[in-house]
Amino acid sequence: MVEIFLKTLPFFGLIALGYWAGRTRFFSEEATAYLTKFVFYFALSAMLFKFSANLSLAEILDWPFIWAYLLGTAAVYVIATLVALIRKRGIAEAAVEAQCAVIGNIGFLGIPMLALLLGEAAIGYVMMMLAVDLIVFGSLIVILITGSRDGRVSLRTLRTVGMGLLRNPMIVSIAVGLTWSALQVPIPVPLNEFVDILGSAATPGALFAVGASLASKSAERVSVAVWLSVCKLALHPAAVAICALLIFPVSPYGAGVMIAAAALPVAGNIFMIAQHYGVAPQRVSAAILISTLVSVATVPPVIAWVSGF
């Protein structure tokens, strides 16, 4: 447990450094936005391409794993939605809160941390979870928000969702990498070195950007943010653990990766969605801030536990 905690410290240390830079205004909000854009569109995409180009679709397409993650995530999604509706929040706000309850920072924090702590074999499993988050739940929040406003789900909404998926650099880089792998064409040495150099900037850049972005987050609506943080850091990993360990025939190692990834704090991109649609951005901001701070204490024990699987 202590050893795992010490291994996670550099990751959270980079987040803390970014937070300091943002709070002291050494890094302005505009600088943070551009750093995030660089990581999202270039560095992280290069890392995902390199990883996926060395995998095959058959290796990562584990249907019991996918169903276990999807069912566990959907269960917590429904719980968070019902709680929001009971509080008489609208469909749009309920969708945003449910997204906070189940979508973790897999891209910026999970891939580098879990690859180091659980081994590179974790990458294929993490990419499957990332695909489910982006394709299923990333589409669902847009459909629910726009559908609640328009009173129906139109072809325009579905077209917007489809184009959003096609333009997402994470999905594109994984798809291109798997296609390259399927063609069994060796990556040319200059290209391999290029993506290696660019991809190596993903881990420090992403973690620093996470911290810097937290500096602009506020802790308003604390009670709701605490509830959403409990969903993300406790209910979500517990739900996927039940599905992976008791319901579906998921390998022990795959189950461990799933539980560890589910224990990660609320993803920062939810704030961008909430801000774009004007739906509870302060609530999302507080959930990201609180869950990230608390995860310093909660993530290491989870990783230490699943490391024994």
Secondary structure, DSSP 8 states (H G I E B T S, - for coil): -HHHHHHHHHHHHHHHHHHHHHHTTSS-HHHHHHHHHHIIIIIHHHHHHHHHHTS-HHHH--HHHHHHHHHHHHHHHHHHHHHHHHTT--HHHHHHHHHHHH-B-IIIIIHHHHHHHH-TTHHHHHHHHHHHIIIIIHHHHHHHHHHHHHSS--HHHHHHHHHHHHH-HHHHHHHHHHHHHHHT----HHHHHHHHHHHTTHHHHHHHHHHHHHTT----SHHHHHHHHHIIIIIHHHHHHHIIIIIS---HHHHHHHHHHHTS-B-THHHHHHHHHTS-HHHHHHHHHHHHHHHHHHHHHHHHHHTT-
